[in-house]
Every structure is written in structure tokens, then in C-alpha cells.
Amino acid sequence: MTSHPSGAPLVGIVIGSDTDYPAMEQASRLLTEFGIACEMTIASAHRSPARVEAYARDAEARGLRVIIAGPVGRRISPACWQGSPSSR
């Protein structure tokens, strides 16, 4: 699996805050090592659920095939919303 010809990311990584970055940085590095383009965004399911929902809803149109959400705590993972690439 590699990036689209345009170089657009195939994997989106969503974290709740910048303090979660160290926990997901390794996933980003590993994807990059395998030649899989990825992006990481901060969007809190607790503080900005609409932003997280919009990110998941628009993911497929932007070319994402997978969303990794972590750590998400007790809230529902954005990847579980209907219409997100990994809910199929």
C-alpha cells in the first residue's frame, strides 16, 4: 500500500490533544517507513465532537482509506461513524 499518485495521505491519525502525540507518533513513523502517506490531526471527541465527525465524514472524499483514532477514552471513535472509510 502506498500513497495516491497525488501523494495524498491514505491514513488519517486523529488524536484528542497534543499530549496524545507521543502515543501516536510511532504509528506515524512506522507508516512512513512502509511508504504509506499519512496525516495527523488534533480533534477532541470531548471538546469538539462536530470537528471529529466532520473529519471522519470527509475522509473518503479526501482520499483516506483508514482512520486511526487514539487515545479516544470513553467517547465513540470517529472511525465508527457511518460513512467513514473504516466503517465499511
N, C-alpha and C positions, 0 to 999 in steps of 0.2 A: 504494500500500500504506500503510495506516495502522494504528493500534493497534486492538485489540479494543474493542468498546463499553465494556468494563470498564476500559479504559486499561492493560490488562496488556501487558507487553512482547512484541513479536513476534520480536525478535532478542536473542540472548544472546551476549555477548562474554566469552571466557574468556582470562585471562592467567595466566602462571605465577608471577609475583611483582609486587609493587608497582613494581619497577624497569622492568617492561614497560609500565606505564601510559602513559607519553608516546607510545609507539609506536602504541597503540590509541585514544588519546584523540580523535584526529582522526576515526576511524571513527565513534565515538560521537557526536561533534558533527555530522558530516555526516548521520547517520541522523536525529538530532533536527531538523536543518534541513529534512529532507524529511518531517517529521511522522511518522516511524516510531519507535514506542516501543522502547527497548532497555534492557538491563541489563548491567552488567559485574561479573564476579566473579573473584576470585583463587583459583585452584586449580591446583596444580602437578602435572603428569603425572609428574614425577620424585619429588616428596616425598609426594604424596597421590593416587596413581592411583585409589584407590577413590572418593575425593570427586569427581574429574573424571568417572569413569564414572557415578556416581550423578547428577551434574548432567546429563550427556547423556541418560541413561536416562529421567529425569523431565521432560525439557524439553518434550516434546509435551503431556504431561498438564497442564503449567503454561501452555500456550498458545504456546510458542516455535515459530516456523516455520523459523528459521535459527540456526545457531551459527557464530560466527566465532571461531576459535582461533588465537591468535598471541601472541607467537612460541612455537612448540612444540618447537623444537630437533629432536633425533633421535627423540623419542618419538612414538607414534602420536597423531594428532589426535583429540580427543574426538568430533568430528563423524563420524569413521569407524566408531564403534561401532554395531553393528546396533541398530536401534530409535531412533536419534537422527533428528530431523526431516530433516536434510540427507543422510541415507544412503539415502533413497528415490528 
